[in-house]
Amino acid sequence: MMFAFLKKRETTPQYLKFDGQNAYRIRIRTAKRGEIVELRFTRSGDISSDEKGFYVRKGVVGPNSFDRATLEVRFAAGYSKPVVTVEGGEAIPLVQWE
């Protein structure tokens, strides 16, 4: 009875937005000029597996400024607990998407 009032945890990752059953979207802001680039990747086409779980690594190029960044997302087994790192920029949290 003590836990009856606990809320369910949010299952949507902070930086990743689900796009269908097998795809994700993420927005990156480049470090040099602050250009925002949206990327989409799928489990079947872009995500690879290794001994630690799953990962995707993508190069990002701003279409207007040609700023470069590198995105890496690592997932634990079952595509849980995503860890997002961006070299040459930053990931934009979902709450800041317009």
Secondary structure, DSSP 4 states (H G I P E B T S, - for coil): -TTTTPPPPP-S-SS-EE-SSSEEEEEEEETTT--EEEEEEETTTT-EEETTEEEEEEEEE-TTT--EEEEEEEEEGGGEEEEEEEETEEEPPGGG--
